[in-house]
Amino acid sequence: THPYPETSLAIDFLLETKDNMKELLELRINYKYANLLFKESDGVNLGDPILGYSVKVVKIDTSSSIVDKIASVTKQVYEQYGECFYFGWAYKRIYTSKEMHEARLLNIIIRQQLEFGGEEYGTKYDQGPACDLCGSGYKQLSPLRLKKGFSLRKRDAVITLANEIIVSKRFVEVMKANDITGMTFGPVEIKNHISEDYCQLMMEGHSIDIAEQTRFGDEPFDFVENKREILPCPNGDLQGLNILSEAYVKNSSEIYNHDFIISKQTYGMPNTGGVGSPLWRPRPLLLCSPKWYQIVQQNKLKGFSFEIAHIVAN
C-alpha cells in the first residue's frame, strides 16, 4: 500500500468541526472486508454494482476515534486472511486562512509524479558522492534529458521518479521577475535539443535539518511489527519511505535568508540496486517562504499544493 496521486472520488466522512487545521486520511478500502468497519452507504463504492464492487473510498478526520479501529481491523485482516484491508492512502491537510497567513515556512508538494526517470533518456548521474546505504547525495552530471513529445499538460511543475523537477518557462520568468532567492535552474534536453519551454529546478540549493517530530514510515498503520519495506538509513540520510505528518524542521538562518530551501535529509526509495525501480532516487523536502507561496498563488502557477512546515527550536 502506497500513497496515490490526486483523486476526486472520495466523500468527506466522519468529519469533526475545528477552528484550525483539519487532517483527513483518504483510504481505498478492500471492499471484501469493508463491512467489518463501514456501512454500505459510507464513502464511495467503486466497481461494477452488478458483478461486485472492489474498492470503497472514504475520507476520515484523523482526530476521530475510528482511526484506532482502522488500525485494529487492518491488523486483523492481515493476520486472519493474509490480505490488505486497504489498497492505497493519502493525507490531505486543510488549513484556515489565518494559519496560512501566519505561516513562516511552507512545505511544497508537487502534485503530479511522472512514472519515468531521466536516466531512461540519457541523463547522467554520479553515485560516487552518494551514501552507500541509501543513495542520498548523488550528483547530476548532464542536463536533464527527456523523451520526445514531453509536455507539462497545462501545469507549471511535475516531478519524476528520480526527483527531477521540470518547470515551465512561465514559472522561471515569474520567479526571476520577483527576485526569488535560493533557486537555480538547469536546461532540459528533448531529443538532443535544449527546450525553450521547460527548465529543471535544481536540487542544489541551501539546506536545513528535518526535526525528529516529523514522522516517516511505509504507511499510516504499522500493523506488522518490526516489518518495514524501507528502514531509515543508519547514516541519517534517508528517513523512510513516506512522510506521514506535517514537516518539522530545525531553526536555521537559511529559513530567513532564502525563499527556497531543501532538507538535508531525504525520504522515498533508496537508490542502491535493492527494492524498487533503479530509477527512483531519495528526495528532500521542498520548503519555501511565504513570499514564494504568495507569488505562486497570485500568478496562478499550477501543479503545487502547500502544507505548513513547523520550525523547531534547536
Phi, psi and chi 1 to 4 in degrees:
 res  aa     phi    psi   chi1   chi2   chi3   chi4
   1 THR       -  123.6   51.4      -      -      -
   2 HIS  -131.3  160.3  -69.5  111.9      -      -
   3 PRO   -64.8  146.0   22.8  -31.8      -      -
   4 TYR  -115.9  160.8   50.4   87.1      -      -
   5 PRO   -73.4 -167.7   26.9  -34.6      -      -
   6 GLU   -49.2  143.1  -55.7  162.3   67.4      -
   7 THR  -145.0  149.6  175.4      -      -      -
   8 SER  -119.9   16.5   58.4      -      -      -
   9 LEU   -89.3  -26.1  -68.4  171.2      -      -
  10 ALA   -77.6  152.6      -      -      -      -
  11 ILE  -108.8  133.3  -61.5  -65.1      -      -
  12 ASP   -62.2  132.9  -70.9   -3.9      -      -
  13 PHE  -142.0  131.7  168.0   59.0      -      -
  14 LEU    56.9   46.7  -70.0  175.1      -      -
  15 LEU   -88.3  145.3  -56.1 -174.1      -      -
  16 GLU  -115.6  135.9  -62.1  178.0    2.3      -
  17 THR   -69.8  133.6  -58.1      -      -      -
  18 LYS  -135.0  162.4  -64.6 -179.0 -179.3  178.3
  19 ASP   -99.9    3.8  -65.1  -35.4      -      -
  20 ASN  -138.8 -161.7   50.9   16.2      -      -
  21 MET   -51.9  136.3 -174.2  -88.7  -74.8      -
  22 LYS  -112.8  125.7  179.6  178.2  -68.1 -176.4
  23 GLU  -105.9  121.4 -178.6 -179.5   73.5      -
  24 LEU  -109.9  142.2  -52.6 -179.8      -      -
  25 LEU  -115.2  115.9  175.9   60.0      -      -
  26 GLU   -95.4  127.9 -177.2  172.9  -31.5      -
  27 LEU  -122.9  140.3  -66.1  170.8      -      -
  28 ARG  -101.7   95.4  -63.6 -160.8  167.8 -154.5
  29 ILE   -78.2  139.7  -56.8  -66.1      -      -
  30 ASN   -65.7  110.0 -176.0  -17.3      -      -
  31 TYR   -58.5  -27.5 -171.8   80.6      -      -
  32 LYS   -57.1  -32.1 -172.3 -169.1  -57.4 -173.7
  33 TYR  -116.5    7.4  -55.5  106.6      -      -
  34 ALA   -60.2  -32.2      -      -      -      -
  35 ASN   -68.8  -10.1   65.5  -32.8      -      -
  36 LEU   -68.4  -19.4  -66.3  176.1      -      -
  37 LEU  -139.7  -27.5 -166.4   55.7      -      -
  38 PHE  -116.4  154.9  -61.1  102.8      -      -
  39 LYS   -82.3  160.8  -59.5  175.3 -176.7  176.8
  40 GLU   -60.2  -32.9  179.6   65.9   19.6      -
  41 SER   -83.9   -8.0   58.2      -      -      -
  42 ASP   -73.2  137.9  -70.0  -24.1      -      -
  43 GLY    64.9 -151.1      -      -      -      -
  44 VAL  -125.9  128.5  174.8      -      -      -
  45 ASN   -92.4  129.6  -62.4  -35.0      -      -
  46 LEU  -111.2  142.8  -55.7 -178.4      -      -
  47 GLY   125.6 -165.9      -      -      -      -
  48 ASP   -91.9  120.3 -168.7  -52.2      -      -
  49 PRO   -63.9  -20.2   21.4  -31.4      -      -
  50 ILE   -92.1  -50.5  -62.7  176.1      -      -
  51 LEU   -77.4  -21.1  -62.0  177.6      -      -
  52 GLY   126.8  137.8      -      -      -      -
  53 TYR   -75.2  156.0  -64.9  116.7      -      -
  54 SER  -119.9  -25.0   57.7      -      -      -
  55 VAL  -139.9  140.0  173.5      -      -      -
  56 LYS  -115.0  125.0  177.0 -175.7  -75.0  -69.9
  57 VAL  -102.5  123.4 -176.9      -      -      -
  58 VAL  -131.2  152.2  -64.8      -      -      -
  59 LYS  -117.9  130.3  -91.3 -173.0 -179.1  178.6
  60 ILE  -128.8  135.9  -60.9  163.6      -      -
  61 ASP   -69.9  123.2 -170.8  -36.5      -      -
  62 THR   -70.4  -10.1   58.2      -      -      -
  63 SER   -84.1   -5.5   65.5      -      -      -
  64 SER   -77.3  149.3  169.1      -      -      -
  65 SER   -66.5  -15.9   59.8      -      -      -
  66 ILE   -66.7  -20.0 -163.7  172.5      -      -
  67 VAL   -62.0  -42.2  171.6      -      -      -
  68 ASP   -64.4  -35.3  -68.4  -26.8      -      -
  69 LYS   -68.0  -36.6  -64.1  177.4 -177.2  178.0
  70 ILE   -62.3  -43.4  -67.8  170.9      -      -
  71 ALA   -59.3  -42.3      -      -      -      -
  72 SER   -67.7  -45.2  176.3      -      -      -
  73 VAL   -67.9  -36.4  172.0      -      -      -
  74 THR   -58.5  -45.3  -62.8      -      -      -
  75 LYS   -66.2  -40.4 -177.0  176.7 -179.3  179.8
  76 GLN   -61.1  -47.7  173.3 -169.3  -16.2      -
  77 VAL   -64.1  -38.8  169.8      -      -      -
  78 TYR   -66.8  -44.4 -179.2   81.9      -      -
  79 GLU   -73.9  -36.4  -69.0  178.7  -14.4      -
  80 GLN   -85.7  -35.0  -69.2 -173.1    5.8      -
  81 TYR  -120.6   -9.1  -52.5  105.2      -      -
  82 GLY    67.4   26.2      -      -      -      -
  83 GLU  -125.3  169.8  -65.7 -169.3   54.6      -
  84 CYS   -88.6  138.6  -63.6      -      -      -
  85 PHE   -78.0  -29.8 -179.7   56.8      -      -
  86 TYR  -136.4  148.4   56.8   89.6      -      -
  87 PHE   -95.4  -27.9  -61.2  122.2      -      -
  88 GLY  -155.9  164.3      -      -      -      -
  89 TRP  -154.9  159.8   56.1  -87.4      -      -
  90 ALA  -161.3  137.9      -      -      -      -
  91 TYR   -91.4  146.0  -77.2  105.0      -      -
  92 LYS  -135.6  125.5 -177.1  177.9  178.5   67.8
  93 ARG  -114.5  125.6  -62.3  177.1  178.7   98.4
  94 ILE  -112.0  123.8  -56.3  170.1      -      -
  95 TYR  -108.7  155.2  -61.2   90.3      -      -
  96 THR   -78.1  160.9   65.1      -      -      -
  97 SER   -60.3  -37.3  -62.2      -      -      -
  98 LYS   -63.8  -43.6 -177.4  174.3 -176.7  -70.3
  99 GLU   -62.0  -43.6  -73.5  173.7  -42.0      -
 100 MET   -67.6  -36.6  -66.4  -59.5  -70.8      -
 101 HIS   -67.0  -34.8  177.6   73.8      -      -
 102 GLU   -90.1   -7.2  -66.1  177.0  -10.0      -
 103 ALA   -64.1  136.9      -      -      -      -
 104 ARG   -97.3  -15.1  -68.1 -177.1  -68.7  165.0
 105 LEU  -154.0  142.4 -171.9   67.9      -      -
 106 LEU  -129.4  148.3  -65.3  113.3      -      -
 107 ASN   -93.5  120.8 -178.2   16.8      -      -
 108 ILE   -86.5  129.1  -54.5  165.6      -      -
 109 ILE  -116.9  117.2  -60.9  167.4      -      -
 110 ILE   -85.2  120.1  -62.4  178.8      -      -
 111 ARG   -76.9  -22.2  -62.1  175.4   64.0 -175.0
 112 GLN  -120.2  126.3 -178.5  168.3  -10.1      -
 113 GLN  -104.3  129.0  177.1  177.7  -77.3      -
 114 LEU   -83.6  143.7  -54.9  176.0      -      -
 115 GLU   -89.5   46.6  -61.4  -56.4  -48.3      -
 116 PHE  -155.3  170.1   65.3   79.8      -      -
 117 GLY  -130.3  157.5      -      -      -      -
 118 GLY   -62.0  -26.3      -      -      -      -
 119 GLU   -60.9  -28.1  -77.6 -176.3  -76.5      -
 120 GLU   -62.6  -22.5  -69.1  180.0   88.6      -
 121 TYR  -118.8   17.3  -54.9  101.0      -      -
 122 GLY   106.1    3.3      -      -      -      -
 123 THR   -66.7  133.2  -53.9      -      -      -
 124 LYS  -102.3  139.3  -58.0  -63.4 -177.4 -175.6
 125 TYR  -129.4  154.7  -77.3   93.3      -      -
 126 ASP  -116.0  114.5  178.3   10.9      -      -
 127 GLN   -87.2   -3.3  -76.3  -65.6  118.5      -
 128 GLY   -53.4  -46.3      -      -      -      -
 129 PRO   -79.2   -6.5   -8.0   23.5      -      -
 130 ALA   -77.3  157.3      -      -      -      -
 131 CYS   -62.9  131.9  172.8      -      -      -
 132 ASP   -67.2  -22.8  -68.0  -24.0      -      -
 133 LEU   -92.0  -30.6  -59.5  178.2      -      -
 134 CYS  -130.9  -14.7   69.9      -      -      -
 135 GLY    88.3    2.1      -      -      -      -
 136 SER   -68.2  146.2  -63.2      -      -      -
 137 GLY    94.4   13.8      -      -      -      -
 138 TYR   -67.3  162.5   55.8   87.2      -      -
 139 LYS  -122.8  135.0  -64.2  -65.7 -177.9 -176.6
 140 GLN   -86.0  128.9 -175.2  176.0  -29.8      -
 141 LEU  -101.2  -24.8  -61.0  177.3      -      -
 142 SER  -123.3  167.8   72.2      -      -      -
 143 PRO   -58.9  153.5  -22.4   32.8      -      -
 144 LEU   -67.9  125.8  175.5   59.6      -      -
 145 ARG  -112.3  130.8  -66.4  168.2 -178.0  151.5
 146 LEU  -124.6  165.6  -59.5  176.5      -      -
 147 LYS   -73.5  154.7   61.7 -177.0  177.2 -179.5
 148 LYS   -59.8  138.2  179.1 -177.7  177.8 -178.6
 149 GLY    87.6    4.1      -      -      -      -
 150 PHE   -58.1  141.1  169.8   80.6      -      -
 151 SER  -147.6  144.0  171.4      -      -      -
 152 LEU   -78.8  -12.8  -79.3  178.8      -      -
 153 ARG    53.9   60.6  -57.9 -170.6 -178.2 -153.8
 154 LYS    67.9   16.7  -62.3 -176.6  179.2 -179.7
 155 ARG  -108.2  166.3  -65.6  175.7 -178.1  -93.6
 156 ASP  -108.4   -3.9  -69.7  -68.7      -      -
 157 ALA  -161.8  141.0      -      -      -      -
 158 VAL  -141.5  166.3  -65.8      -      -      -
 159 ILE  -131.4  143.1 -170.8  167.4      -      -
 160 THR   -93.8  174.7   71.3      -      -      -
 161 LEU   -58.0  -30.5  -75.3  176.5      -      -
 162 ALA   -92.2   18.2      -      -      -      -
 163 ASN    65.6   29.6 -169.5   38.7      -      -
 164 GLU   -94.3  120.9  -61.8  145.9  -21.9      -
 165 ILE  -102.4  120.9  -59.5  173.3      -      -
 166 ILE  -105.6  129.0  -55.7  129.1      -      -
 167 VAL  -124.2  158.0  -65.7      -      -      -
 168 SER   -78.0  160.3   66.9      -      -      -
 169 LYS   -59.0  -38.8  178.1 -178.4  177.9 -178.9
 170 ARG   -63.6  -40.3  179.6  168.7  177.5  -95.8
 171 PHE   -57.4  -47.8  175.3   90.2      -      -
 172 VAL   -61.4  -45.5  176.4      -      -      -
 173 GLU   -61.6  -42.4  -69.0  172.5  -14.9      -
 174 VAL   -64.6  -44.1  167.3      -      -      -
 175 MET   -64.3  -42.1  -67.7  -62.6  157.9      -
 176 LYS   -69.3  -38.5  -70.9 -177.7  176.2  179.7
 177 ALA   -65.5  -25.0      -      -      -      -
 178 ASN  -103.9   12.8  -73.1  -82.9      -      -
 179 ASP    54.8   43.3  -62.4  -38.8      -      -
 180 ILE   -70.1  132.3  -72.2  -64.9      -      -
 181 THR  -102.9  153.8   60.4      -      -      -
 182 GLY    93.0   -1.0      -      -      -      -
 183 MET  -111.7  138.2  -58.4 -176.7   76.1      -
 184 THR  -128.2  153.8   57.6      -      -      -
 185 PHE  -127.5  145.3  -58.9   98.3      -      -
 186 GLY  -120.4  162.8      -      -      -      -
 187 PRO   -73.0  156.4   27.9  -34.9      -      -
 188 VAL  -118.6  128.0  170.2      -      -      -
 189 GLU  -101.6  130.9  -72.8 -174.1    7.9      -
 190 ILE  -125.5  114.7  -60.5  177.8      -      -
 191 LYS    52.6   52.1 -158.0  178.5  179.3 -177.2
 192 ASN    67.3   13.9  -60.8  -38.6      -      -
 193 HIS  -124.5  137.0  -65.7  -74.8      -      -
 194 ILE   -68.2  125.8  -60.4  -64.1      -      -
 195 SER   -70.8  139.8  172.1      -      -      -
 196 GLU   -91.9   -6.9  -64.2 -178.7   -2.4      -
 197 ASP  -105.8  -21.1  -60.4  -44.2      -      -
 198 TYR  -133.1  153.4  -50.3  119.6      -      -
 199 CYS  -135.0  166.6  -72.6      -      -      -
 200 GLN  -103.4  129.1 -179.0 -177.9    6.7      -
 201 LEU   -79.9  114.9  172.9   55.3      -      -
 202 MET   -82.2  148.5  -53.7  -56.5  -68.5      -
 203 MET  -100.1   47.2  -63.6  -70.1   96.8      -
 204 GLU  -118.0   19.8  -59.7  171.4  -12.3      -
 205 GLY   -86.0 -164.3      -      -      -      -
 206 HIS   -73.3  147.1  -55.6  -86.9      -      -
 207 SER  -133.3  156.4   59.1      -      -      -
 208 ILE  -137.5  166.2   57.3  176.0      -      -
 209 ASP   -88.4  140.3  -73.8  -55.6      -      -
 210 ILE   -75.8  137.5  -64.1  174.3      -      -
 211 ALA   -86.2  156.7      -      -      -      -
 212 GLU   -67.0  -15.9   62.4 -177.5   11.3      -
 213 GLN   -69.1  -17.0  -71.1   90.4  -26.6      -
 214 THR   -73.1  129.6  -50.3      -      -      -
 215 ARG  -100.9  129.1 -170.8  164.4   68.2   97.1
 216 PHE  -121.9  156.4  -66.5   89.8      -      -
 217 GLY   173.0 -179.6      -      -      -      -
 218 ASP   -70.3  -42.5  -72.4    2.0      -      -
 219 GLU  -160.4  172.6   54.7 -174.6  -73.0      -
 220 PRO   -59.5  -31.7  -25.0   34.6      -      -
 221 PHE  -121.7  111.9  -52.2  104.4      -      -
 222 ASP   -83.9   78.0  -71.3  -30.1      -      -
 223 PHE   -84.5  -11.5   56.9   91.0      -      -
 224 VAL  -109.3  111.2 -177.9      -      -      -
 225 GLU   -62.1  134.3 -171.6  174.8   -1.8      -
 226 ASN    58.2   26.8  -61.9  -37.6      -      -
 227 LYS  -128.9  108.6 -177.7  179.6  178.7 -178.2
 228 ARG  -130.8  148.1  -75.4 -168.9  176.9 -177.0
 229 GLU   -70.4  -42.7 -174.3  174.6   -0.6      -
 230 ILE  -126.3  119.1  -57.2  -61.4      -      -
 231 LEU   -94.1  154.4  -65.8  171.8      -      -
 232 PRO   -59.7  145.7  -22.2   32.8      -      -
 233 CYS   -71.7  131.2  174.9      -      -      -
 234 PRO   -59.6  -23.9  -23.8   34.2      -      -
 235 ASN   -80.5   -4.2  -70.2  -24.6      -      -
 236 GLY    87.2    8.9      -      -      -      -
 237 ASP   -84.4  -77.4  -59.2  -50.4      -      -
 238 LEU   -72.1  126.3 -173.7   74.9      -      -
 239 GLN   -92.8  -23.5  -60.6  -66.6  -65.0      -
 240 GLY   160.3 -179.9      -      -      -      -
 241 LEU   -73.5  -47.1 -179.4   59.8      -      -
 242 ASN  -131.5  152.9  -63.7  -58.2      -      -
 243 ILE   -89.6  125.4  179.3  169.3      -      -
 244 LEU  -107.7   -6.6  -57.6  176.3      -      -
 245 SER  -130.6 -179.7   68.3      -      -      -
 246 GLU   -63.2  160.2  -68.8  178.6  -70.4      -
 247 ALA   -83.9  136.5      -      -      -      -
 248 TYR  -123.0  130.0  -68.2   79.3      -      -
 249 VAL  -129.4  155.2  -59.9      -      -      -
 250 LYS   -77.8  142.0  -65.3 -178.7 -179.8  179.5
 251 ASN   -59.5  139.8 -161.7   10.0      -      -
 252 SER  -158.2  150.5  166.6      -      -      -
 253 SER   -63.3  -24.8   60.2      -      -      -
 254 GLU   -59.3  -32.4  -57.3  -71.4    1.7      -
 255 ILE   -61.7  -34.0  -65.5  171.7      -      -
 256 TYR   -98.5  -11.3  -47.9   99.6      -      -
 257 ASN  -100.0  -13.6  -67.0  -25.8      -      -
 258 HIS  -139.0  150.1  -56.9  -74.5      -      -
 259 ASP   -86.1  -21.2  -65.0  -53.0      -      -
 260 PHE  -133.9  125.0  178.1   79.7      -      -
 261 ILE  -141.2  162.4   49.3 -179.7      -      -
 262 ILE  -123.2  167.1   62.5  175.1      -      -
 263 SER   -87.9  149.2   63.1      -      -      -
 264 LYS   -70.0  -37.5  -66.3  177.5 -177.6  176.5
 265 GLN   -86.6  161.5  -63.4   77.5   23.2      -
 266 THR  -127.0  173.3   60.4      -      -      -
 267 TYR  -146.2  170.9   69.3  100.3      -      -
 268 GLY   111.0 -158.0      -      -      -      -
 269 MET   -82.7  137.9  -78.7  -71.7 -170.5      -
 270 PRO   -70.8  162.1   26.1  -32.8      -      -
 271 ASN  -121.9   73.2 -174.3  -96.7      -      -
 272 THR  -132.7   18.1   52.8      -      -      -
 273 GLY    79.4   13.9      -      -      -      -
 274 GLY   -99.5 -119.0      -      -      -      -
 275 VAL   -66.6  140.9  178.2      -      -      -
 276 GLY    84.0 -174.1      -      -      -      -
 277 SER   -72.6  140.7  167.0      -      -      -
 278 PRO   -66.8   -9.5   23.8  -34.1      -      -
 279 LEU   -80.8  -23.9  -62.1  172.1      -      -
 280 TRP   -65.9  140.5  -86.7  -39.4      -      -
 281 ARG  -136.2  144.9  -66.6 -176.3 -179.0  -84.0
 282 PRO   -58.2  145.3  -22.9   33.9      -      -
 283 ARG  -125.1  144.1   63.4 -176.8   53.8  178.1
 284 PRO   -84.0  167.0   33.2  -35.7      -      -
 285 LEU   -71.1  143.3  -63.4  178.4      -      -
 286 LEU  -105.8  121.3  -50.4  176.7      -      -
 287 LEU  -125.6  149.2  -56.9  155.9      -      -
 288 CYS  -144.5  161.6   72.0      -      -      -
 289 SER   -79.2  163.7   66.5      -      -      -
 290 PRO   -55.9  -35.1  -25.9   34.6      -      -
 291 LYS   -60.8  -45.3  176.4 -177.1  175.3 -178.7
 292 TRP   -58.9  -47.7 -160.2  100.6      -      -
 293 TYR   -60.2  -46.1  164.7   73.6      -      -
 294 GLN   -64.7  -36.9  -69.9  161.5    7.3      -
 295 ILE   -66.4  -40.8  -72.6  170.1      -      -
 296 VAL   -61.6  -43.8  167.3      -      -      -
 297 GLN   -66.9  -46.6  -60.4  -63.4   99.0      -
 298 GLN   -64.9  -34.9  -69.5  165.6    3.2      -
 299 ASN   -94.1    3.0  -70.3  -84.9      -      -
 300 LYS    53.3   44.5  -61.8 -178.2  179.4  179.9
 301 LEU   -72.6  135.1  -65.0  172.3      -      -
 302 LYS  -106.5  148.3  -61.7  178.3 -179.5  178.9
 303 GLY   112.0    5.3      -      -      -      -
 304 PHE  -119.8  145.6  -57.4   97.1      -      -
 305 SER  -125.6  162.4  -65.9      -      -      -
 306 PHE  -136.3  142.6  -63.8   89.1      -      -
 307 GLU  -127.0  155.1  -66.7 -175.8   -1.9      -
 308 ILE   -73.6  132.8  -68.1  174.3      -      -
 309 ALA  -104.1  134.1      -      -      -      -
 310 HIS   -97.3  136.9  -58.2  -86.2      -      -
 311 ILE   -98.7  122.8  -57.5  169.2      -      -
 312 VAL  -107.0  133.9  177.4      -      -      -
 313 ALA   -63.2  140.6      -      -      -      -
 314 ASN   -71.6      -  -65.1  -27.2      -      -
